[in-house]
Amino acid sequence: ETGVTQSPTHLIKTRGQQVTLRCSSQSGHNTVSWYQQALGQGPQFIFQYYREEENGRGNFPPRFSGLQFPNYSSELNVNALELDDSALYLCASSSGLYIDEQYFGPGTRLTVT
Amino acid sequence: RKEVEQDPGPFNVPEGATVAFNCTYSNSASQSFFWYRQDCRKEPKLLMSVYSSGNEDGRFTAQLNRASQYISLLIRDSKLSDSATYLCVVLGEDSSYKLIFGSGTRLLVRP
């Protein structure tokens, strides 16, 4: 086990609703990255937080937003959900920025109907 | 063009077979490369890093060809437990050092 936890495990939402996903990073890790993995695809980078500041963002619209707390846990918020937002959402934690090994949590499976 | 491209497979091989996966990447400035393994409905897990000189870990061998921007993974003596999706990954070169994943190659090892 990586020590990275995510909640909830599964979630079903309706189009137009808002959702908040949570991630607790591994002890001692101050960097959290979020990825979206659609069925049959590799994970796609959403954004990264380092010491409570956003540090890089992928090609996702502003309705995807995030937050990192002083204990380095993190949230991913998605507003105005669309059907295409249905995916596995993964968070990965690491210690520092230029660290090639990122430890993934088990993911949250979001279904939008 | 995708930043990281892989053959999606599936590769269906018998136990004991040798199988090779290939991957190409588009950014010639990329410096760090990895293979991740992902089991069905689970998170990706680091299988091995890929070094310029090539590296081996038991039955697994990874090779990097910078000139061709090509990465490979060789699995010898396949086991049933090797059945999974193998993701080729490149570390991004911007300030976020994000992981850039290919779509994955699915491997099925049959008895």
Chai-1 contact restraints between the chains, C-beta under 6 A:
chainA,res_idxA,chainB,res_idxB,connection_type,confidence,min_distance_angstrom,max_distance_angstrom,comment,restraint_id
A,Q41,B,S103,contact,1.0,0.0,6.0,A-B,restraint_1
A,G42,B,L87,contact,1.0,0.0,6.0,A-B,restraint_2
A,G42,B,F101,contact,1.0,0.0,6.0,A-B,restraint_3
A,G42,B,G102,contact,1.0,0.0,6.0,A-B,restraint_4
A,G42,B,S103,contact,1.0,0.0,6.0,A-B,restraint_5
A,G42,B,G104,contact,1.0,0.0,6.0,A-B,restraint_6
A,P43,B,F101,contact,1.0,0.0,6.0,A-B,restraint_7
A,F45,B,K98,contact,1.0,0.0,6.0,A-B,restraint_8
A,Q48,B,S96,contact,1.0,0.0,6.0,A-B,restraint_9
A,N55,B,S96,contact,1.0,0.0,6.0,A-B,restraint_10
A,G56,B,S95,contact,1.0,0.0,6.0,A-B,restraint_11
A,G56,B,S96,contact,1.0,0.0,6.0,A-B,restraint_12
A,L90,B,E43,contact,1.0,0.0,6.0,A-B,restraint_13
A,L97,B,Y97,contact,1.0,0.0,6.0,A-B,restraint_14
A,Y98,B,Y97,contact,1.0,0.0,6.0,A-B,restraint_15
A,D100,B,S32,contact,1.0,0.0,6.0,A-B,restraint_16
A,D100,B,L91,contact,1.0,0.0,6.0,A-B,restraint_17
A,F104,B,E43,contact,1.0,0.0,6.0,A-B,restraint_18
A,F104,B,P44,contact,1.0,0.0,6.0,A-B,restraint_19
A,P106,B,E43,contact,1.0,0.0,6.0,A-B,restraint_20
A,G107,B,E43,contact,1.0,0.0,6.0,A-B,restraint_21
